[in-house]
């Protein structure tokens, strides 16, 4: 993941009018539970790498605290696994775009150190991707994700 050098913080605009766009593309053939896991993990990774996407928290009328949410919004799309890989690879070569990805080995291991060890033993060409998070300039993200459907 590469952190974005500059992100125009605009929580005052509707997400469709923002100059930045964030999408998560999931393998459409994964079971729903694994899709939810991949999306949650990539959201955490993305918010750590690009912390400026998180808005400030707020209080409800009763004084209860609520954590900040991404002011950018996040569109969750579905694609065949080969398209997930293509988007990941193309996004990795696109300047000004930040990515986080989840390789299939991440959901096959239960110990994080085992995941890292298997990742270190696997060549880039042999990685299968379950999901990718892409955030950056709207035009670049739109070009990378095309007209993929929403996850349903």
N, C-alpha and C positions, 0 to 999 in steps of 0.2 A: 504494500500500500504506500502510495506517495501522497503526502499531505498537500493540499492545494496551497499555492503560494498566497493567493488572495481570494477572499470570498466576500462579495458585496452583501453585507448583512442587511436584509430587507424584510423583516417580519411584518411590515405594514402592507405588503402586497399579496394578492392572491397567488397561489403557487403557479398557476398557468402564466402569470406575467413576470415571474422571476427570471433573471438572467442565468440562474443556475438550476440544474435539474439533477435529481437523485433517483435512480432506479435500482431495483434488485431483480435480477433475472434468474428464475428457478427452473430446474429440469422439470418439465411438465409431467414426466412419468414417475417421479418420486411419489411415494405414499405421502398423504397430507401431513402426517406427523413429522416426517423427515423434512418436508418443505418448510414447515413452521420452525423447526430447529435451525435449518440453514438460514432462513430469513432473520431470525433473532440473533444468531451468532454474527452474521454479517453486519447487522445494524449496530451491534456493540463494537465491532472492529472499526466500522466506518466512523462512528461517533468519537472513538478514541483518536483516530488519525486526523479527523477533520472536526475538532471540538466546536468550531464556530457554527456548526449546523444546529446546535442545541439552543433553543430559546430559553429565556429565564423562566423559572418556576413561578407559580402564582398561588393565591389563596382563594378558596371558595367563600361564599357569603357567610359561612359559619366559622371561618378562620382556619379551616383545614388546609394543610400544605399539599401542593401537587408539584411533582418534579417537572422540569422543563421538557418539552418535546421538540423534535426537529421542526424548525420554522420553514424548512424547505419542502416539507412533505416527502413522501417516498412512494413511488409507484412500483407495485410488485407485478412483474410480467412472467409469462410462461413461454418456454421454448424447448424444442428437442435438445438433447444433451450436446449434439454436434454444434448447434447454434450457440449454446451457452459457452462452449469452448472458443468458438470464433469470436464472439463478443469479448470474452476475457482477453484473448490474444491481441485483438485489434485495439482494445482500450489500453492495454499495457504499452502500446506503441504510440499512443495519442498524448501529446504534450498538454499539460494543464488539466488532465483528468486523473482522478484518484480512484483506485480500485481496491477491493478486497475480494478474495475468492475462497471458496470452500471446495477442496479436492475431495473425492470420494473416500480417501483414506481417513479423513477427519471423522466420518461417521462409522468407520469400521473399528476404530480404536476407542478404548475406554480410559486410557491413561494418556495425558497430554504429552509426556515425554516419549511415549511409544509413537504417537502421531509424528512428533518432530523427527524421531529416528527414522521412521518409514519414509517420511518426506525427503529426508537427506539421502536416502538410498534410491529414490525414484527420479529418473530423468524427466525433464520437462515434457518431452514428447510422450511419455507414458502416463502422465497425470490425466485423470478423468475429472471433470468439474461438475459438481452438482448445482452450483450457484455462483453468481458474481454480482457484486455491488459496484455501481459506477456512478460517480458524482463529478460534475464539472459544468462547463458552459453548455447551456441548453442545446445549441446547434450541434455540438459534438456528441452529446449524449443521444439526441434524436437520430443523428447519422448512424451511430453505433447500434442502436436498438431497433431502428426501423419502425415497422408497424406491428410489432409483436403484440399479441393479445394480453389483456389483464389475466392474472391468475384467477381462476374461478373454481 
